Amino acid sequence: MTDKEIIQALRCCESGVQCTRCPVVRNKRCVNVMYKSAADLIERLTAENAALREKQRRISGRILSLI
């Protein structure tokens, strides 16, 4: 599932929108698929954020060493 599909599926379940608008409706275990995809997305974004914070710390350290 794409990030956009995961978010759309979560919004459908959260708001009670009919499942026919959900990108995982073809799967009989759609909720399990959606939960796994959402967890994977959260883990990936968390790792990306940590990497960006580390990069920012390195850049800040280099800037401070130049002052």
Secondary structure, 3 states (H helix, E strand, C coil): CCHHHHHHHHHHHHHCCCHHHCCCCCCCCHHHHHHHHHHHHHHHHHHHHHHHHHHHHHHHHHHHHHC
